[in-house]
Amino acid sequence: MLDIIVILLVILALVNSNASMAKRFGLPKKYALHLHYLLAYHIFFSLFFTWYIINFGGDSQGYWRFTMEQVLIRGEVYWGSYYGTSTTFILWLTYIPSQILGLDYLTGNILFGALGFIGIRYIFVLVAEKFPTNHEILGIPLFPTVFYFMNLHFWTAGVGKDAICFWGIAWFLFAVQKYKYRWWQGLMALFFVYMTRPHMGQALIGGVAMAIILGSEIRVQYKILMGVAAVIGTYMLLDSTAEFLKVEELSIESLTNISSKTAGLLSKGNVGSAVDISSYSYPMRLFTYMFRPLFFDAHNFVALFSSVENLVYLWLSFFIYRNWTPEAIRDMPLFLKAGIITFIPVTLAFMNALSNLGVVMRMKNMTMIYFLLFCFFLIAYNKKLRIQQVKEKIRYYKQREAIKARKSKRAAG
């Protein structure tokens, strides 16, 4: 009974907050409706995620049912004994609803899935507000279609690090977009990202710091203050992050090494198909990380759907060179600048480490959406410029015809 009450309260809260977010950001009715459609779609994936993990296995059940063998608690076991980074932090989050309230695993997936959906909603409203225009592929508009991509929902629909990390990154970037009013939200979001995956928190701070320095929408004095704060924050977290990762210093090489170890653990079970990246060149490793699995790699229906999404990623990447301009980068929303800058070092680390396509789908889900939106923005920005140029030409010729008409009228008079 308690499970049903919790699920209904969560769904009701999300429906009401969808309406309030749509009103707050002035979304047209069709986009407000899409928020509700996305919510129903995401809840379906929480149900599907539950079925998938129960039948094929995964860490998610261990987080909820406290069967994580890699976590050893000495002495008396209570809620506070699980407080820490990475796996223990997820156990700390699930302790009360799972161990004290006794909620079902499905309810846990709904709760974590709600956070994943909130992260998707943050990005959705930012795109609706900040992108200059839309773009179509084969008559299908990219917005809001890209927000229905399966991987975006599947990996954020259940108990685990992926939902928390995705939500935290999206919330942080949402806060950064209006840092004057939402700075406290940014700190809270960074806490969750760092505690879940310290190296991702570190990369996020660096990405935002670079975006602030390169941005044009922030005053110089704010750049200096925020840049200094980011540098201090990064420095203060270096030791704890390095200690967590069990490396002497933080670098792309050390992140790659730890990712290799993580990939080895994640490759157990039915999580995907292995590829021998050790024999690949660096460009091929990058291609594998960003655009595979493709159809010939599909080993199950999840990989098959992912291959469709990867084709869209690949198709949009061809437009980067043609649409890239300094003006487009300059006018890009701050959240997207920070997102794409964070995406780069994370990609460089993971592309050299992840040798399992199932793991690749899972790990790149945290940041791949920002690459997609980066391509989308470049296309939309230049499309807007072309529309403006056409309008200016039309206005010019209309003025020219009006002048001719006045001259003809005077000559006739």
Secondary structure by P-SEA (a helix, b strand, c coil): caaaaaaaaaaaaaaaaaaaaaaaacccaaaaaaaaaaaaaaaaaaaaaaaaaaacccaaaaaaacccccccccccccccccccccaaaaaaaaccccccccccaaaaaaaaaaaaaaaaaaaaaaaaccccccccccccccccccccccccccccccccaaaaaaaaaaaaaaaaacccccaaaaaaaaaaaaaacaaaaaaaaaaaaaaaaacccccaaaaaaaaaaaaaaaaaaaaaaaaaaccccccaaaaaaaaaaaaaaacccccbbbbccccccaaaaaaaacccccccccccaaaaaaaaaaaaaaaaaaaccccccaaaaaaccaaaaaaaaaaaaaaaaaaaccccaaaaaaaacccaaaaaaaaaaaaaaaaaaaaaaaaaaaaaaaaaaaaaaaaaaaaac
